[in-house]
Amino acid sequence: MIGLADLQAHHDFDASHRRVEAVVDRIAEDPIERVRVLSNYTSWNGFFGAGVAALAGKIGRSRRMFLDPTQPIRAVADRSVLVASYFFDAARDEFDDSSTTQRDTHRCLAQAFIAGLIRYGAEAEGVALLKDVEQVNALLEEPDWLKALNEQVAYGYGARSNDTALAVFRAMGYHLGSEVLADVEFSVIDEKFTEKVPALTAYLKNTELEVAGEAHVPYAWLEVHSGHGGGAEADHFEWAARGVERAFDYSPPDKRDELRHQVIAGFEDFANDHDDFFERVLGG
């Protein structure tokens, strides 16, 4: 019922790609801006895992919403948890990535990436500011616009809305947006780092840093998510799209047009948040 082409009809993906490229081009070779901007990005991106976990719970408790029309016994007809499972797949990776044997949460991987950027800037590039913990903490203090955008993630994923069909389907659309546009973001960052800062990229790929008692390779955060590497975001989008399809299967046919509209509206909500982030982040 909802595929990539449907979303592309409601958002200029090429413009998003160019917007992300412009940001990464500006920061890739600037040690301080590189740390600041990408720390802001990991902050915003880091709330998506909690968001999709909340969404899976929101869907799973909607027992009267997703009913199998072929099953006349209502107690046996509920398919809410089945639908939720397609979204929970993404949450599972966010909280412990399946590609590694360690307990690698995507948040820990992101923190290892930022720690790697700081260490490389301080040691290999000799940036004095990045050697001073107080100055680093001041640099990475989240601006008010980012705090507001982070708060918006909870609303987008439906954590603050009632468990109605309209709210659930809109939150599904928000998640579709987060996965498909994040694939663009990670792929661009990966590509530009490889092209513009090969020495830094090699360092991040061949170093281990401890975060939360586990040794992490900093570049794994990019490799796991980028379309040039593990492609986690693309996989998560496919799972979510399948989940939306199953949700329509178990919804009343006369409601599907209205619910489809909500999925698109949720996607547009995320696309607007995405544009907001990349338009603001260079301004500090």
N, C-alpha and C positions, 0 to 999 in steps of 0.2 A: 504493500500500500504506500510506503514511503521509501524512496531510494535516493541515491546521490543526485541524480538528475533533478528530482523534485526540489532538493535543497539548493542546487545551483541556480534554479529558476528564481530563487528568492534572495540571492546574495551574490555579489560580485567576488568570486573566489580569486580571480586574477588580481583584483585590487588588494585583497587581503595579503596575497603572496608578496606583492610589491611593497606593501606597508611593512611587513615583517622584514623583508630584505633591506629596506632603507634603514631600519633600526639597527639590524645586526651589522650592516656595513659601517655605520657610524661608530659602533662601540668595539668591534672585534680587536682593533689594534690599540685601544686606549685602556690601560690596565685598571684605572679607577672607574671609568664609566662602565666597563665590561662587568666589573663586580657589582656595581650599584644596580644597573639595569637588570642583569640576570638574577640577582637576588630578589628584586621586585617580581620578576617573572616566576621564580620558584615559589614565592609567597602566594601569588594568585593561583597558580597551577596546583599548588599543594592542597587547596581546599576542594578540588574536584573529587578526590578519593572519598572524603567524608560525605560529599554531596551524593555520589552514586550509591554509597552504602545506605544513606537515608532514603534515597529513591527506591532501592530494592525493598527496604522495609515498608515503605509507603504502599508499594504495589502488593507486597505479600500479605498485608493485612486487609486488603480490599476484597474480601471473600464474596461479596454479593455483586461484584463488578464484572468479573471474568468467569462466565459460566459456559460450559461445553453444551452446545445446543443438541448434541446427540445423546446426552445423558439426562434422562428424566428425573433421576433422584438427585435433588438439590444438594444433599450432603456429599454426594460423590461427584457433582458437576463442577465444583469450584476449581479454577485453574490459576488462581492468583499467584501462588508460589512458583508454578511452572513459568509463568510470564516473568516474574521477578528474577528467576534464575539467569536469564539472559543478561540482565543488568548486573547481577551479583558477580558474574564472571569478571567484569572490569574491576569491581571492588576487591575481589580476591587478589588480583595482581597488584593493586595499589597498596594493599596491606602486607603482602609477601610475594614478591615477584616469582612467578613459576619457572623462570629461566635459570634461576640460580639455586644452589643448595643451602645458602645462608638465609637468614630472615632479613631479606632486603626489601624494606618498604620503599616505595617510590619517594617518599619524603626523605628518608635517610640517604638515598642515592642522590637526591637533589642537594642535600646539605653537604655531602661529600664533594659534589661538583663545585659548589660555591667555596668550600674550604680549599679545594685545589686551585681555584682561580686566585684566591687570596695568597696562598703560599707561593705560587709561581710568580705573581706580581711582586711580592716582597723579596723573594730570594733570587730569582733568575733575572728580573727586570729592575730590581733595586728601588722599588717605589717606597719611600719612607712612610707615607701615610698607612700603607698596608702592613707595616711592621708594628703599628701602635694600636693596641686593642681598643682603647677608648675612641680613637679616630675612626676605626673600622665600624664600631658600634654606632657612632653618630652618622656615618655614611650610609649605613644600612637601616637606619630608622625609617619605618614605613610612613610615607606621606599620607595625609588625610584622604586624598582621592583614592589611594590604593586600599585603605581600610574600608572605605565605603564600597568599593568594587568587590572586595573580599566578602563583605556582608551580603552583597547581592547574589553571590553564588548560592547561599543557603536558600534564598527566595527562588532562584531559578530552578533549583533541584526539588522544590516543593516542600522543604523542611518546615516552612512556616504557614503552609496553606492547609485547608481542610482536605480530607481524603475523598474528594469528589472525582468523578470521571474526567471532568474538564481540567481540574488541577493536575491529576495524574498524567494525562496525555500531554499537557503542556510541559510538565517536567521531563517527560520522555524526550520531547523535542529539544529541550535545553541540553540534555545529555548528548543527543546526536550531534548538536553543534559543537559541544566541547571536544568530542572525539575527532570529528572530521577536521576542524580548524586547528586543533592541537597537532595533528599529523603534519599540517602545513608548517606550523611554527618550528617543531623539532627538526623537521627535515631541512628547513632553511638554516637554522643555527648550525646543525651538523655540517652541511655543505659549506657554509661560509667559514667556519672554523678550520676545516680541512684546507680550504683554499687560501685564507688570509693569514692564519697563525699556525702553520704546521708544527712549529717547535712546541708551542703550548699544547696543541692537540696530542702530539706524541707523549708529552709529559703526563697529560691527563689519562692517557690510555695505558701508561706503563708504570703508574704510581698507585700505591694503596694507602688510603687514609682511614683512620679509625673513627667511626661514628657509632655511638651507642654500643660500644663493646665489640663491634664487628669491623673487619677490614673491608673497605669498599674501593673499587676502582672508580675514580671520579667520572670518567667519560662514559661509564656504563649507563648513567642517567640519560644521556643523549642517545646512545646506541640502542637501548631498549625501546625507546619511543620513536625514533626516526624511521621514516620510510626507507632510508638507506641502510638500516640495521635491522633491529628486531621487529619494527613495525607494530608495536603494541597498540598504538592509537587506531591504526587501520583495522586491526583485529577486533578491538573493542567496538568500533563503529559497526562492523559486520554483525557482531553479536547483538548489539542494541537494535539494529535495523530488523533483525530476525525477531527480537523480543516485541518490537512494535507490531510486526506482522502477526505474531501470535495473539497480541492484545486485541487486534481487530478481529481475528478469528473468533474470539470469545466475547465480542461485544455485539449488541443488537444491531442488525443491518441498517435500521432506520436512523441510527445515531452516528454512523461511521463518517459521514461528510462533516458533521460538526466536530467530531473527535479529530479527524484529519486536520481540520483548520487549527485546532489547538496544538497539534504536533508542530505544524509549520510556525505558529506564533511563538512557541517555545524556542524553536531553532533561531528565529529572528531575535528573540531576547538575548540569546547567547552571542549571536553575530554582532549585536550592538555593543555588548560588554567587551567582546574581542576588539572591536574597532576603538572603543574607549581606551582600553589599556594601551594599545600601540600608538595611539595619538597623544597620550599623556606622558608616557614613560620617559621620553627623552627630556621632558621639561623638569624632571625631578619630583 
